Amino acid sequence: MPSLDSLNTLTSLDVGDNTYHYFSLPKAARQLGDLQQLPMSLKVLLENLLRWEDGKTVTGEDLQALAQWLVEKRSDREIQYRPARVLMQDFTGVPAVVDLAAMRAAMAKAGGDPQRINPLSPVDLVIDHSVMVDRYGTPQAFGENVDIEMQRNGERYAFLRWGQSAFDNFSVVPPGTGICHQVNLEYLGRTVWTREADGRTYAFPDTLVGTDSHTTMINGLGVLGWGVGGIEAEAAMLGQPVSMLIPQVIGFKLTGKLREGITATDLVLTVTQMLRKKGVVGKFVEFYGDGLAELPLADRATIANMAPEYGATCGFFPVDQVTLDYLRLSGRPEATVQLVEAYCKAQGLWRLPGQEPIFSDTLALDMNEVESSLAGPKRPQDRVALAQVKQAFEQFVELQPKPAAKEVGRLESEGGGGVAVGNADQAGEADYSHQGQTHTLRDGAVVIAAITSCTNTSNPSVMMAAGLVAKKALEKGLQRKPWVKSSLAPGSKVVTEYFEAAGLTPYLDELGFDLVGYGCTTCIGNSGPLDEPIENAISSADLTVASVLSGNRNFEGRVHPLVKTNWLASPPLVVAYALAGSVKVDLTQDPLGTDKHGQPVYLKDIWPSQQEVAEAVAKVSTAMFHKEYAEVFAGDEQWQAIEVPEAATYVWQEDSTYIQHPPFFEGLEGPAPRITDIHNARILALLGDSVTTDHISPAGNIKADSPAGRYLREKGVEPRDFNSYGSRRGNHEVMMRGTFANIRIRNEMLAGEEGGNTVHVPSGEKLSIYDAAMRYQQQGTPLVVIAGQEYGTGSSRDWAAKGTNLLGVKAVLAESFERIHRSNLVGMGVLPLQFKAGQDRKQLGLTGREQIDITGLEGAAIVPGMSLALTILREDGTKEQIDVLCRIDTLNEVEYFKAGGILHYVLRQLIAA
């Protein structure tokens, strides 16, 4: 450990037969002042600074700033944080490894040693985002989906296996194992980490950054971690500290306990709504209060998982007896559990009853007040009480622009074995035939019911509840509606083990919730196609249909391109809506169906009691975790059979449509580019509020007539083999064509028309955003994007910044940014700018046809938070100048921006060393 330890805090701790050295917070308090009421999450940051104090990147003033935080309850101090490890999933991991491979190539070209591009911290990549729900509702679905996954992604997986052999400290968890956050919770996380150095074993808090925004789930285990873009994660892997301001910490006090019939999902949707309303972007949230003793670890993880949805950097739970119980249940070695208890108690990181830390601000919730809820129809923070879902859906439909009148007639399905028939005289419904049966599909129909994603499939209580609802429904003679595509995608194989032990698998299977894969599936947009007659019926009558999923994301265009409303719900409610078949049914009053005797069956008739759920959860055993994680890195025969080239640098294949050498690191042998002002820029897109990274860089379906679809067809790829945008993130040619290509994005330059198009100025032509950007590049015209509030919410998607860069966008001007995307823009050399209070695109009357100048960069010392002058030249020749806020927030970010991006900065340093 390199610490100067100016406060003389190094001490030792004996646990069993082992001696651990650590940097003591109580010893630091002797000189810094009483730290007992410092939030637990900030104590973890303080320990990190103590351990890495070197007089340069971490100084005594940094330590003092954390102690001073207790007085001010906030700080403007920039610190350098070094997480212990990095977590990745394959959608974000593949482009990260592509970047590392490209950096090795650039290093070799510059005459350096490519082996110097190597992770210095442990990196775990879990392949969980690639399996799609192509097959469902049959016992063969899992095996068939795995086979299809391997066929589609063989090239990507071979590339990852090359990375595993080429890089040190880089491990890959093969496909079909589980979701990265659940694998992290159940196996990878330790709560207290150890490392050998100088002949000693050092103990310190387990910390990490991850390339998925839901990395925050691990905070339920008392592990401080959050999502970053792949760009920032790569820098952290290569030894670059994470530059951050000491955050404000919002305390969330939990009291009471959940009432009978209320689930952890209901709680998390309530917490999400409260915190999003509070406004916690860029802040830590720390949960405290005696109600924590009533929250099982899995419930804590469920709440921590959705920190991106409530906008916080993380949602932290301190360590206590519940933490130890879970570590033991999940099979962690007893020596690890004993170390966690001894270390956390010695460091003041152990939660005590009645403890009241000092926070920047607080809010509270009596869990007894939580009610059964969903969230939707298109944002996770929009909680809707179960009794109000029908009304919320109908309000959504009323607000939709009415389509132009069109002839609605009979559509012959091509090879689907059925016919979709639109009823011209019946608005909002269409008949369809499938497998010899004719059904009527109506507005509000639930066409997708998916138990999926990391949020809930880690939680035995809600998963067992889903199985019990299925059992009780079948005993009453209920079945899912025929138009519902149902699926079960657990977060780990342990879930399958405990479903079997509780005897619930047969009931889920019989309702069509057969295992389809271990991965994110529907929540990431890998819902797969609907049956063709159903797709035809939706399209022919322009129906507004629904998905209900136990996930954390329901953004527009994410789940399925034909499904306009998407509702987040607990797993048992997913099953209930599969039975009801519509969100226009009030499940608190209306029957789900009729029993064998023709009597109505209500939700309350099949909802399990807490006692029934508890008895099922008691079936979960440590042996299950030992069994499923015994050979977690081995993979099946298909994985092991992948041929892996052995070479320090990757051999790029020119004809590959999955992996291409990116252009980001060209010309790094020369000096860094000079920062200049931006003149005569055109507006590429004029966007509204809550533009997500899904809008900017989709992960799902690639349309055949889109720029990316045309590119793939030109390369000989048939539409059936397009896979998804997420799976092709190793190919910049696909991804830059997919930037701003979401089918639901609305460009105000086209009167809010949906789809990734824009107006080229001055020609006035309507073009795809990609085609327009390429024309502007040929003309040498720089570009800007202008948007509203909460720009870049959602996934920690580095391609939302990379694609923006490759389209030639020099600056993004928004009313506010989500934390990760703002950081990613800086990391790719794109300037984030923010309107000052009282100004926005509407107040300025922007149409998108203006020219933009941004001055104050050239010849000036860039400082965090400086003002820049933005000049608007309108079509009539008039000019208007305003001041805008430069959202380069830290001194480190200044250096990254001047270098052209964070990886450029790191690589130039390595080349020069």
Summary of the structure (lengths in Angstrom):
residues: 913
radius of gyration: 26.9
end to end distance: 21.9
largest distance: 82.9
contacts: 3405
relative contact order: 0.11
helix: 37%
strand: 21%
